[in-house]
Amino acid sequence: MNVGDKIPEVLGIDQDGNEIKSSQYRGRKLVLYSYPRANTSGCTAEACSLQAHKEELAAAGYQIIGISKDKQATQKKFADTQGLQFPLISDTETLLLQQLGMWGEKVACGRKTIGILRTTFLVNEEGIVEKIFTPKEIKTKIHAEQILEFLNKR
């Protein structure tokens, strides 16, 4: 997935069992982000940063959607425990993650592994990717501030 590409129509099932489609968000912008694993320190910091700035992002026209390989029950527990008020898609088969380019080789503790690449897409009202935050750019504790800073510079 690159800047200028359209996100897929079917995104998946969220923590509450709802099917999420990109057409549901037509006319609204999205912060579509992937995270490696619910309830881990980095992923919790990132999700909480986004939740804490949810209203500011909404004022800029953005809705938040998270994606990970976690099971739906894990996503639900994560959302409930952290008070997250946005969809968390469960992509246990990694089909969407692969389609979006959010799945691939990474290096962790000096070891090469295959897994989720922490990535964020800013998507416009027509479902077109306008900005990609890559794994090396994302600072989990202040990720929402990074997004807002980018939006303020445009």
Sine and cosine of phi, psi and omega as CSV:
sin_phi,cos_phi,sin_psi,cos_psi,sin_omega,cos_omega
0.00,0.00,0.72,-0.69,-0.01,-1.00
-0.77,-0.63,0.24,-0.97,0.13,-0.99
-0.83,0.55,0.72,-0.69,-0.02,-1.00
0.99,-0.15,-0.26,0.97,0.03,-1.00
-0.99,0.14,0.45,-0.89,0.04,-1.00
-1.00,-0.06,0.70,-0.72,0.04,-1.00
-0.95,0.30,0.40,-0.92,-0.02,-1.00
-0.90,0.44,0.39,-0.92,0.04,-1.00
-0.93,0.36,-0.80,0.60,-0.04,-1.00
-1.00,0.00,0.88,-0.48,0.00,-1.00
-0.99,-0.12,-0.57,0.82,0.04,-1.00
0.63,-0.77,-0.26,-0.97,-0.03,-1.00
-0.95,-0.30,0.74,-0.67,-0.02,-1.00
-1.00,0.01,-0.07,-1.00,-0.08,-1.00
-0.89,0.46,-0.33,0.94,-0.01,-1.00
-0.98,-0.21,0.13,0.99,0.02,-1.00
1.00,0.07,0.15,0.99,0.00,-1.00
-1.00,0.08,0.70,-0.72,0.11,-0.99
-0.97,0.23,0.76,-0.65,-0.02,-1.00
-0.95,-0.31,0.82,-0.57,0.03,-1.00
-0.84,-0.54,0.54,-0.84,0.00,-1.00
-0.90,0.44,-0.50,0.86,-0.01,-1.00
-0.90,0.44,-0.40,0.92,0.06,-1.00
-0.90,0.44,-0.38,0.92,-0.08,-1.00
-0.96,-0.29,0.13,0.99,0.01,-1.00
-0.83,0.56,0.73,-0.68,-0.05,-1.00
1.00,-0.01,-0.12,0.99,0.07,-1.00
-0.82,-0.57,0.42,-0.91,0.01,-1.00
-1.00,-0.07,0.37,-0.93,-0.03,-1.00
-0.79,-0.61,0.58,-0.81,0.33,-0.94
-0.97,-0.24,0.97,-0.25,-0.03,-1.00
-0.95,-0.31,0.94,-0.35,-0.11,-0.99
-0.79,-0.61,0.52,-0.86,0.06,-1.00
-0.93,-0.36,0.54,-0.84,0.03,-1.00
-0.64,-0.77,0.58,-0.81,-0.12,-0.99
-0.90,0.44,-0.67,0.74,-0.11,-0.99
-0.30,-0.95,0.80,-0.59,0.03,-1.00
-0.87,0.49,0.50,-0.86,0.09,-1.00
0.92,0.38,0.32,0.95,0.15,-0.99
-0.98,-0.21,0.31,-0.95,-0.14,-0.99
-0.86,0.50,-0.76,0.65,-0.03,-1.00
-0.91,0.41,-0.68,0.73,-0.02,-1.00
-0.93,0.36,-0.60,0.80,0.06,-1.00
-0.92,0.40,-0.69,0.72,0.02,-1.00
-0.86,0.51,-0.69,0.72,-0.02,-1.00
-0.91,0.42,-0.75,0.66,-0.01,-1.00
-0.88,0.48,-0.66,0.75,0.00,-1.00
-0.93,0.37,-0.56,0.83,0.09,-1.00
-0.88,0.48,-0.72,0.69,0.00,-1.00
-0.91,0.42,-0.68,0.74,0.02,-1.00
-0.89,0.45,-0.68,0.74,-0.03,-1.00
-0.90,0.45,-0.44,0.90,-0.03,-1.00
-0.92,-0.39,0.34,0.94,-0.04,-1.00
-0.85,0.53,-0.66,0.75,-0.03,-1.00
-0.93,0.37,-0.63,0.78,0.05,-1.00
-0.91,0.41,-0.65,0.76,0.05,-1.00
-0.91,0.42,-0.65,0.76,0.04,-1.00
-0.90,0.44,-0.61,0.79,0.04,-1.00
-0.89,0.46,-0.47,0.88,0.06,-1.00
-1.00,0.05,0.03,1.00,0.06,-1.00
1.00,-0.08,0.18,0.98,-0.10,-0.99
-0.97,-0.24,0.68,-0.73,0.18,-0.98
-0.97,-0.26,0.46,-0.89,-0.05,-1.00
-0.95,-0.32,0.68,-0.73,0.13,-0.99
-0.67,-0.74,0.79,-0.62,0.06,-1.00
-0.97,-0.26,0.44,-0.90,0.01,-1.00
-0.67,-0.74,0.73,-0.68,0.17,-0.98
-0.51,-0.86,0.07,-1.00,0.00,-1.00
-0.99,0.11,-0.09,1.00,-0.04,-1.00
-0.88,0.48,0.49,-0.87,0.07,-1.00
-0.92,0.39,0.35,-0.94,-0.03,-1.00
-0.84,0.54,-0.68,0.74,0.00,-1.00
-0.89,0.45,-0.61,0.79,0.04,-1.00
-0.92,0.39,-0.67,0.75,0.04,-1.00
-0.88,0.48,-0.68,0.74,-0.01,-1.00
-0.88,0.47,-0.73,0.68,0.01,-1.00
-0.89,0.46,-0.67,0.74,0.02,-1.00
-0.87,0.49,-0.75,0.67,0.00,-1.00
-0.88,0.47,-0.72,0.70,-0.03,-1.00
-0.91,0.40,-0.71,0.71,-0.04,-1.00
-0.90,0.44,-0.65,0.76,-0.07,-1.00
-1.00,-0.10,-0.03,1.00,-0.01,-1.00
0.92,0.39,0.59,0.81,-0.02,-1.00
-0.99,0.17,0.79,-0.61,-0.07,-1.00
-0.92,-0.40,0.77,0.64,0.07,-1.00
-0.47,-0.88,0.36,-0.93,-0.04,-1.00
-0.90,0.43,0.65,-0.76,0.13,-0.99
-0.86,-0.51,0.95,-0.32,-0.06,-1.00
-0.99,0.16,0.71,-0.70,0.06,-1.00
-0.99,-0.12,0.93,-0.36,-0.01,-1.00
-0.89,-0.45,0.92,0.39,-0.10,-0.99
-0.89,0.47,-0.46,0.89,0.00,-1.00
-1.00,0.02,-0.09,1.00,-0.01,-1.00
0.87,0.49,0.36,0.93,-0.02,-1.00
-0.91,0.41,-0.75,0.66,0.01,-1.00
-0.92,0.38,-0.69,0.72,0.01,-1.00
-0.84,0.54,-0.67,0.74,0.03,-1.00
-0.92,0.39,-0.69,0.72,-0.01,-1.00
-0.87,0.49,-0.59,0.81,-0.02,-1.00
-1.00,0.10,-0.14,0.99,-0.05,-1.00
0.98,0.20,0.37,0.93,-0.01,-1.00
-0.99,-0.14,0.21,0.98,-0.02,-1.00
-0.76,-0.65,0.76,-0.65,0.01,-1.00
0.12,-0.99,-0.25,-0.97,-0.03,-1.00
-0.98,0.22,0.68,-0.74,0.07,-1.00
-0.57,-0.82,0.28,-0.96,0.01,-1.00
-0.92,-0.39,0.83,-0.56,0.03,-1.00
-0.77,-0.64,0.84,-0.55,-0.01,-1.00
0.82,0.57,0.61,0.79,0.03,-1.00
0.99,0.17,0.00,1.00,-0.01,-1.00
-0.94,-0.34,0.67,-0.74,0.09,-1.00
-0.99,0.12,0.76,-0.65,0.05,-1.00
-0.68,-0.74,0.19,-0.98,0.10,-0.99
-0.94,-0.35,0.75,-0.66,-0.01,-1.00
-0.05,-1.00,-0.25,-0.97,-0.03,-1.00
-0.96,0.27,0.75,-0.66,0.08,-1.00
-0.99,-0.12,0.92,-0.39,-0.02,-1.00
-0.85,0.53,0.92,-0.38,-0.11,-0.99
-0.60,-0.80,0.52,-0.86,0.08,-1.00
-0.75,-0.66,0.75,-0.66,0.11,-0.99
-0.95,-0.30,0.72,-0.70,0.25,-0.97
-0.99,-0.14,0.84,-0.54,-0.13,-0.99
-0.89,-0.45,0.70,-0.71,-0.03,-1.00
-0.99,0.14,-0.05,-1.00,-0.08,-1.00
-0.90,0.44,-0.34,0.94,0.02,-1.00
-0.99,-0.13,0.08,1.00,0.01,-1.00
1.00,0.08,0.32,0.95,-0.02,-1.00
-0.99,-0.16,0.73,-0.68,0.03,-1.00
-0.94,0.35,0.82,-0.57,0.00,-1.00
-0.96,-0.29,-0.44,0.90,-0.03,-1.00
-0.47,-0.88,0.62,-0.79,0.07,-1.00
-0.83,-0.55,0.83,-0.56,0.16,-0.99
-1.00,-0.09,0.88,-0.48,-0.05,-1.00
-1.00,0.09,0.25,-0.97,-0.01,-1.00
-0.81,0.58,-0.61,0.79,-0.03,-1.00
-0.95,0.32,-0.39,0.92,-0.01,-1.00
-1.00,0.10,-0.48,0.88,-0.16,-0.99
-0.97,0.23,0.80,-0.60,0.14,-0.99
-0.94,-0.35,0.95,-0.31,-0.20,-0.98
-0.83,0.55,-0.67,0.74,-0.08,-1.00
-0.93,0.38,-0.40,0.92,-0.06,-1.00
-0.79,-0.62,0.46,0.89,-0.10,-1.00
-0.88,0.47,-0.66,0.75,0.02,-1.00
-0.88,0.48,-0.63,0.78,0.04,-1.00
-0.90,0.43,-0.60,0.80,0.06,-1.00
-0.88,0.48,-0.70,0.72,0.00,-1.00
-0.90,0.44,-0.75,0.66,-0.01,-1.00
-0.88,0.47,-0.63,0.78,0.04,-1.00
-0.88,0.47,-0.70,0.71,0.04,-1.00
-0.87,0.50,-0.71,0.70,-0.02,-1.00
-0.90,0.43,-0.59,0.81,0.00,-1.00
-0.94,0.33,-0.40,0.92,-0.01,-1.00
-0.99,0.12,-0.25,0.97,-0.04,-1.00
-0.96,0.27,0.00,0.00,0.00,0.00
